[in-house]
Amino acid sequence: NAPGTSKIRGVEADLTVRPVENLTLGAAYAYTYTNIPATANPNPGPTFGQLTQVFVVYTPRNAASAYADYEVPLNAAGTALRFHIDANYASSMYSFQNEATKTQPSFVVNGRIALTDIQLNDHGQKFTLAVWSRNLFNETHIYRRSSANAAVLGDYANFNPPRTFGVEGSVNF
């Protein structure tokens, strides 16, 4: 219902390489440009019908990620030790379509180490044991922010989850 022409444009690039056996590296980048013309406020009240800016939410102008996977074969049966690490960046973005308030930029690193394909029997059953962490460096950022009540209560915001750890086991049969 916005008058005129809304524009959302961008470019993405991805690269995956395997420079040596057992090592895979990857990276991605996305640039997004958005522009929505001012739109008449549809909500009843004193600003009804007034032109107001509308923002595209949870769409950072710049986003990037990278990862590395490394595998160490341990035996002829296929058991391996696997390492994974990834990092993700997002520039600040809008979290509400009617507020010019932006979130904070983020940079989160995750990791996983797994002992994979441990043969359990002669019937092909295999076991994998892994430990992992999300937000490995315990980075803190505001991922949702509003200034709708700034005059009375101030801004309010939500923070990203803290560092978490886990252990997982799985059986293939």
Secondary structure as the mmCIF struct_conf table of DSSP 4:
data_model
#
loop_
_struct_conf.conf_type_id
_struct_conf.id
_struct_conf.beg_label_comp_id
_struct_conf.beg_label_asym_id
_struct_conf.beg_label_seq_id
_struct_conf.end_label_comp_id
_struct_conf.end_label_asym_id
_struct_conf.end_label_seq_id
BEND BEND1 PRO A 3 GLY A 4
STRN STRN1 LYS A 7 VAL A 20
TURN_TY1_P TURN_TY1_P1 GLU A 21 ASN A 22
STRN STRN2 LEU A 23 ASN A 35
STRN STRN3 THR A 39 ALA A 40
BEND BEND2 ASN A 43 GLY A 45
TURN_TY1_P TURN_TY1_P2 PRO A 46 GLY A 49
STRN STRN4 LEU A 51 THR A 52
STRN STRN5 VAL A 57 VAL A 57
TURN_TY1_P TURN_TY1_P3 TYR A 58 TYR A 58
BEND BEND3 ARG A 61 ARG A 61
STRN STRN6 ASN A 62 PRO A 73
BEND BEND4 ASN A 75 ASN A 75
TURN_TY1_P TURN_TY1_P4 ALA A 76 ALA A 77
STRN STRN7 ALA A 80 ALA A 90
STRN STRN8 TYR A 94 TYR A 94
BEND BEND5 SER A 95 PHE A 96
TURN_TY1_P TURN_TY1_P5 GLN A 97 ASN A 98
STRN STRN9 LYS A 102 LYS A 102
STRN STRN10 SER A 106 GLN A 119
BEND BEND6 ASN A 121 ASN A 121
TURN_TY1_P TURN_TY1_P6 ASP A 122 HIS A 123
BEND BEND7 GLY A 124 GLY A 124
STRN STRN11 LYS A 126 ARG A 134
BEND BEND8 ASN A 135 ASN A 135
TURN_TY1_P TURN_TY1_P7 LEU A 136 PHE A 137
STRN STRN12 ILE A 142 SER A 146
TURN_TY1_P TURN_TY1_P8 ALA A 148 LEU A 153
STRN STRN13 TYR A 156 PHE A 159
HELX_LH_PP_P HELX_LH_PP_P1 ASN A 160 PRO A 161
STRN STRN14 THR A 164 ASN A 172
#
